[in-house]
Amino acid sequence: LKFGLPLVFIIGYTVLYLYEPHVSIGLVFHQRAWIQREILPLSPLAGCFEPERISPLYNISDAVYGRKRFEVQAGVPMRMG
C-alpha cells in the first residue's frame, strides 16, 4: 500500500497527461418511422460538381501541395442512418 498507491497515482497522472480519454455511452433508440420522415430526398444537382466543369483556376492546392494523401473527417456520429 505504501508503494502501490503512489505508483497507481503516478501512472494514472501520466496516462491522463499524455492521452485525452473520452468516455461515452451512446445507446439511443429512435423509431424507424421518425427517421424516414426526417430524411429529405435530394434532387439531382444539374451537374454543378462534375469534375470537368470546375475551373483549374478555382483551387490550385493540388498544384502547390500535390494530391491529397488522406482526408480529415469531422467525426460526427451518424446515428440515424
C-alpha positions as CSV (number, residue, x, y, z in Angstrom):
1,L,0.0,0.0,0.0
2,K,2.9,2.3,0.8
3,F,4.3,1.9,-2.8
4,G,1.2,0.7,-4.6
5,L,-1.0,3.8,-4.1
6,P,1.6,6.4,-5.2
7,L,2.6,4.2,-8.2
8,V,-1.1,4.0,-9.3
9,F,-1.4,7.8,-8.9
10,I,1.8,8.4,-10.9
11,I,0.8,6.0,-13.7
12,G,-2.8,7.5,-13.8
13,Y,-1.5,11.0,-13.9
14,T,0.9,10.2,-16.7
15,V,-1.8,8.5,-18.7
16,L,-4.1,11.4,-18.3
17,Y,-1.3,13.9,-19.2
18,L,-0.3,12.0,-22.4
19,Y,-3.8,11.0,-23.6
20,E,-7.2,12.6,-23.6
21,P,-9.7,9.9,-22.7
22,H,-13.3,10.2,-23.9
23,V,-16.0,8.0,-22.4
24,S,-19.5,8.0,-23.9
25,I,-22.3,5.6,-23.7
26,G,-24.3,6.1,-26.9
27,L,-27.2,3.8,-26.7
28,V,-30.1,5.7,-28.4
29,F,-33.3,4.2,-29.7
30,H,-35.2,6.0,-32.5
31,Q,-38.4,5.0,-34.2
32,R,-37.8,3.9,-37.8
33,A,-40.9,5.9,-39.0
34,W,-39.4,9.1,-37.4
35,I,-36.1,8.5,-39.1
36,Q,-37.8,8.0,-42.5
37,R,-39.7,11.3,-42.0
38,E,-36.6,13.2,-41.2
39,I,-34.7,12.1,-44.3
40,L,-35.2,14.6,-47.1
41,P,-35.0,13.4,-50.7
42,L,-32.3,15.1,-52.9
43,S,-32.9,16.2,-56.4
44,P,-30.1,16.0,-58.9
45,L,-27.7,18.9,-58.7
46,A,-27.7,19.6,-62.5
47,G,-24.0,18.6,-62.9
48,C,-22.7,21.6,-60.9
49,F,-20.0,19.5,-59.2
50,E,-18.8,17.4,-62.2
51,P,-15.0,17.5,-62.3
52,E,-14.9,18.7,-65.9
53,R,-17.0,21.8,-65.1
54,I,-14.7,23.0,-62.3
55,S,-12.1,25.6,-63.4
56,P,-8.5,24.7,-62.7
57,L,-8.0,28.3,-61.5
58,Y,-10.6,27.7,-58.7
59,N,-8.4,25.6,-56.5
60,I,-4.6,25.4,-57.1
61,S,-3.8,23.4,-53.9
62,D,-3.2,20.2,-55.9
63,A,-0.5,22.1,-57.9
64,V,1.0,23.7,-54.9
65,Y,0.8,20.9,-52.3
66,G,0.3,17.8,-54.5
67,R,-2.5,15.3,-54.5
68,K,-4.2,14.5,-51.1
69,R,-2.9,11.5,-49.3
70,F,-5.5,11.5,-46.6
71,E,-8.8,13.2,-45.7
72,V,-9.7,14.7,-42.4
73,Q,-13.1,13.6,-41.2
74,A,-15.3,15.5,-38.7
75,G,-16.1,12.5,-36.6
76,V,-19.8,13.2,-36.3
77,P,-21.6,10.0,-35.4
78,M,-24.3,9.1,-38.0
79,R,-26.8,7.5,-35.6
80,M,-29.9,8.0,-37.7
81,G,-28.7,6.3,-40.9
